[in-house]
Amino acid sequence: MSGIEGLELGTFGIYTFDFEYQPAAQVRESVQGLEEQGWRALWIPELLGRDAFTHAGYLLSCTERMHVVNAIARITSREARWAYGAALLLADAYPDRHVLGLGLGGTPQPGTKPLAAMTEYLDAMDALATETPNPTPKTPLRRILAAYGPRMLELARDRTGGAKTYHVNVQHTAQAREILGPDAFLAVEHAVLFEADPDTARAIARDHLHGYLNTPYNIAKFRRLGYAEEEITGGGSDRLVDDFVFWGDLDTIVGKLHGHVEAGADHVAVQVIGIEPGSSAMPYWRALGEALLPVR
């Protein structure tokens, strides 16, 4: 399997929105607890106003070994110059512990062509490597792209360390690996829900998926994966919901997560859903860690 050269993220990591809602002291306690248990990678979005790089820097400062991945830093939120400078500083300050995940984020503005916008952004970052006076870190700046469609996956393969996917099924992971080839890194986010009752689980999962089932580029992704129109509309069919949110008991969830690894993922970032914003998912993270992490 492939990976980001020089980094050992482990096969499984944590993806969470929770830290967007928590005070700094609680975030520090949580991330230190995750590191103590043996989690090696933490994936954070840019959602409610906490700047991607400030957030990553704080998490890195709270830990000693944890890898922190921006998933993603929005290219629409800052010019390439500032993203490059911030990522370069993190690479220098925390060698081999930060990964810059780039993506558009949210709903693209009318007229935006995602592939062209990302290509232009990468071009600008690459040009800065020879133009700016920033000190060169001892370890390289590492970056990946949020990518779903074939052309963005190809761009991730050709211009970065690899790709990170979000809300995909196991079939997509196999397709992404084929496009990326054997060497590029592939990380997959997947939502999990600790709920055994099918009706309750699917109701929570549909609420979680609602926004994604009503945005054009996500709908296009679902169509490419072979879901019929009637499976996408009306909150999503049971088949679609079950493919995109793994629910049930711990053993069921763990077994399904391993499906992504078998399909070609280097790393699976697990997002626990079904908890209130700001509340801690630590009990679930601990249970997942006991099942997914190597015995130390």
C-alpha positions in Angstrom: 0.0 0.0 0.0 1.0 3.6 -0.5 1.4 6.5 1.9 2.7 10.0 2.3 6.5 9.6 2.4 7.9 10.0 5.8 4.6 9.9 7.7 3.0 7.0 9.6 -0.6 8.0 10.1 -1.8 4.4 10.9 -4.6 2.7 9.1 -7.3 4.4 11.1 -7.7 8.0 12.4 -10.3 10.3 13.8 -12.3 12.9 11.7 -14.3 15.3 13.8 -16.3 18.5 13.7 -16.5 18.5 17.5 -13.6 20.7 18.2 -15.3 23.5 16.3 -17.8 23.7 19.1 -15.6 23.2 22.2 -13.5 25.7 24.2 -9.8 25.4 23.9 -9.2 23.7 27.3 -11.7 20.9 26.4 -10.1 20.5 23.0 -6.7 20.2 24.6 -7.9 17.5 27.0 -9.6 15.6 24.2 -6.8 15.5 21.8 -4.3 14.6 24.5 -6.6 11.7 25.5 -6.7 10.5 21.9 -2.9 10.6 21.6 -2.5 8.7 24.9 -4.8 6.0 23.6 -2.6 5.6 20.5 -4.5 7.4 17.7 -1.9 8.8 15.3 -4.0 11.0 13.0 -6.6 13.7 13.6 -8.6 15.1 10.6 -10.2 18.5 11.1 -12.6 20.5 8.8 -12.9 24.3 8.4 -16.5 25.0 9.2 -17.7 27.6 11.7 -14.9 30.2 11.7 -12.0 28.6 13.4 -9.2 29.2 10.9 -7.8 26.0 9.5 -4.1 26.8 10.2 -4.6 28.3 13.7 -6.7 25.3 14.6 -4.1 22.8 13.3 -1.3 24.7 15.0 -3.1 24.6 18.4 -3.8 20.9 18.1 -0.1 20.2 17.2 1.0 22.4 20.1 -1.1 20.3 22.5 0.4 17.0 21.4 3.8 15.4 20.9 3.2 12.7 18.3 -0.2 13.3 16.8 -0.5 14.0 13.1 -3.0 16.7 12.3 -4.5 16.9 8.8 -6.5 19.9 7.5 -9.6 18.2 5.9 -9.9 20.6 4.4 -8.5 24.1 4.3 -10.8 25.9 1.9 -9.0 27.5 -1.1 -11.8 30.1 -1.2 -11.0 31.3 2.3 -7.4 32.5 1.6 -5.0 33.3 -1.2 -2.4 30.6 -2.0 0.3 32.9 -0.6 -1.1 32.7 2.9 -1.9 29.0 2.8 1.6 28.3 1.6 3.2 30.5 4.3 1.1 29.0 7.1 1.7 25.4 6.0 5.4 26.0 5.7 5.5 27.3 9.2 3.7 24.3 10.6 6.1 22.0 8.6 9.0 23.8 10.2 7.6 24.0 13.8 6.2 20.4 13.8 8.3 18.3 11.5 6.5 15.3 9.9 3.2 16.0 11.8 1.1 18.2 9.6 -0.6 17.5 6.3 -2.3 20.3 4.3 -5.5 19.0 2.8 -6.9 21.5 0.3 -10.4 21.7 -1.2 -13.1 24.1 -2.3 -15.4 23.4 0.6 -19.1 24.1 0.7 -21.1 24.9 -2.4 -18.9 26.4 -5.2 -19.8 29.9 -6.3 -21.7 30.1 -9.6 -19.3 29.9 -12.5 -16.6 28.3 -10.4 -14.9 25.4 -12.2 -13.4 23.3 -9.4 -10.7 21.6 -11.4 -9.5 24.9 -12.9 -9.6 26.7 -9.6 -7.6 24.0 -7.8 -5.0 23.8 -10.6 -4.6 27.6 -10.5 -4.2 27.5 -6.7 -1.5 24.7 -6.8 0.3 26.6 -9.6 0.4 29.7 -7.3 1.7 27.7 -4.3 4.4 26.0 -6.4 5.5 29.4 -7.8 5.9 30.7 -4.2 8.3 27.9 -3.4 11.0 29.8 -5.3 9.7 33.4 -4.8 9.3 33.8 -1.0 11.9 34.3 1.6 10.4 31.9 4.0 12.9 29.5 5.7 12.9 26.1 4.2 11.8 23.5 6.8 13.9 20.4 7.4 10.9 18.2 6.5 8.8 18.9 3.4 5.4 20.6 3.3 3.0 17.8 2.6 -0.4 18.3 0.8 -3.3 16.3 -0.5 -6.5 17.2 -2.2 -10.2 16.6 -1.5 -11.1 14.7 -4.6 -14.1 12.6 -5.9 -14.3 12.8 -9.7 -11.8 11.2 -12.0 -10.1 14.4 -13.1 -9.6 15.8 -9.6 -8.3 12.4 -8.5 -5.8 12.6 -11.4 -4.8 16.1 -10.3 -4.3 14.9 -6.7 -2.1 12.0 -8.0 0.0 14.2 -10.3 0.4 17.4 -8.2 0.2 16.3 -4.5 0.8 13.3 -2.2 -2.7 11.9 -2.9 -6.4 12.3 -2.1 -8.9 12.5 0.7 -12.5 11.5 0.0 -15.6 12.3 2.0 -19.0 10.6 2.1 -18.1 7.8 -0.4 -18.9 4.1 -0.5 -16.5 1.2 -0.7 -17.1 1.0 -4.5 -15.8 4.6 -4.9 -12.7 3.7 -2.8 -11.8 0.9 -5.3 -12.4 3.3 -8.2 -10.2 6.0 -6.6 -7.4 3.6 -6.0 -7.5 2.5 -9.7 -7.2 6.2 -10.8 -4.5 7.1 -8.2 -2.4 4.1 -9.0 -0.4 2.2 -6.4 1.8 5.0 -5.1 -0.5 8.0 -4.3 -2.0 8.2 -0.8 -5.7 7.6 -0.4 -7.6 8.5 2.8 -11.3 7.9 3.1 -13.6 9.6 5.6 -16.6 7.5 6.8 -19.4 8.3 9.2 -20.3 5.8 11.8 -23.3 5.7 14.2 -23.6 3.6 17.3 -27.2 2.7 17.0 -28.6 -0.8 16.5 -32.3 0.0 15.8 -32.6 0.3 11.9 -35.4 2.9 11.9 -33.6 5.1 14.5 -30.3 4.7 12.8 -31.5 5.6 9.4 -33.4 8.6 10.6 -30.2 10.0 12.2 -28.2 9.1 9.2 -30.7 10.8 6.8 -30.5 14.0 8.9 -26.7 13.8 8.7 -26.7 13.3 4.9 -29.5 15.8 4.1 -27.3 18.6 2.9 -25.2 16.3 0.8 -28.2 14.8 -0.9 -29.3 18.3 -2.0 -26.1 19.8 -3.5 -25.4 19.4 -7.2 -21.9 18.1 -7.0 -22.7 15.5 -4.4 -25.8 14.4 -6.4 -23.5 14.0 -9.4 -21.1 11.9 -7.3 -24.0 9.6 -6.2 -25.2 9.2 -9.8 -21.7 8.3 -10.9 -21.7 5.6 -8.3 -24.8 4.0 -9.8 -27.6 5.2 -7.4 -30.9 5.8 -9.2 -32.7 9.1 -9.0 -35.3 7.7 -6.7 -32.6 6.5 -4.3 -31.1 10.0 -4.0 -34.3 12.0 -3.6 -36.7 11.8 -0.5 -33.9 11.6 2.0 -32.0 8.7 0.4 -32.9 5.0 0.0 -32.1 2.5 2.7 -29.3 1.2 0.5 -27.7 4.6 0.0 -28.0 5.5 3.7 -26.5 2.2 4.8 -23.6 2.6 2.3 -22.7 6.1 3.5 -23.3 5.7 7.3 -22.1 2.5 8.9 -24.4 1.9 11.9 -24.9 -0.8 14.4 -22.8 -2.3 17.2 -19.0 -2.0 17.4 -18.2 -5.2 15.6 -20.5 -4.4 12.7 -19.1 -0.9 12.3 -15.4 -2.1 12.5 -16.0 -4.9 9.9 -17.5 -2.4 7.5 -14.7 0.1 8.0 -12.2 -2.5 7.0 -14.0 -2.8 3.7 -12.4 0.5 2.6 -8.9 -0.8 3.4 -9.6 -4.0 1.5 -10.8 -1.8 -1.5 -7.5 0.1 -1.5 -7.6 2.9 1.1 -4.3 3.6 3.0 -6.2 5.3 5.8 -9.7 5.6 7.0 -10.7 8.7 9.0 -13.7 7.7 11.2 -16.4 10.3 11.9 -18.7 9.5 14.8 -22.2 11.1 14.3 -25.3 11.1 16.4 -24.0 13.2 19.2 -24.9 16.8 20.0 -22.5 19.5 18.7 -20.0 20.4 21.4 -20.5 17.1 23.4 -17.6 14.7 23.5 -17.4 11.6 21.4 -14.6 10.3 23.6 -16.4 7.2 24.8 -17.0 6.1 21.1 -13.4 7.1 20.1 -12.1 4.9 22.9 -14.2 2.0 21.9 -13.1 2.3 18.3 -9.5 2.7 19.4 -9.7 -0.6 21.3 -11.0 -2.3 18.2 -9.0 -0.6 15.4 -5.6 0.4 16.8 -2.6 -1.9 17.1 -2.0 -3.2 20.6 0.8 -1.2 22.2 
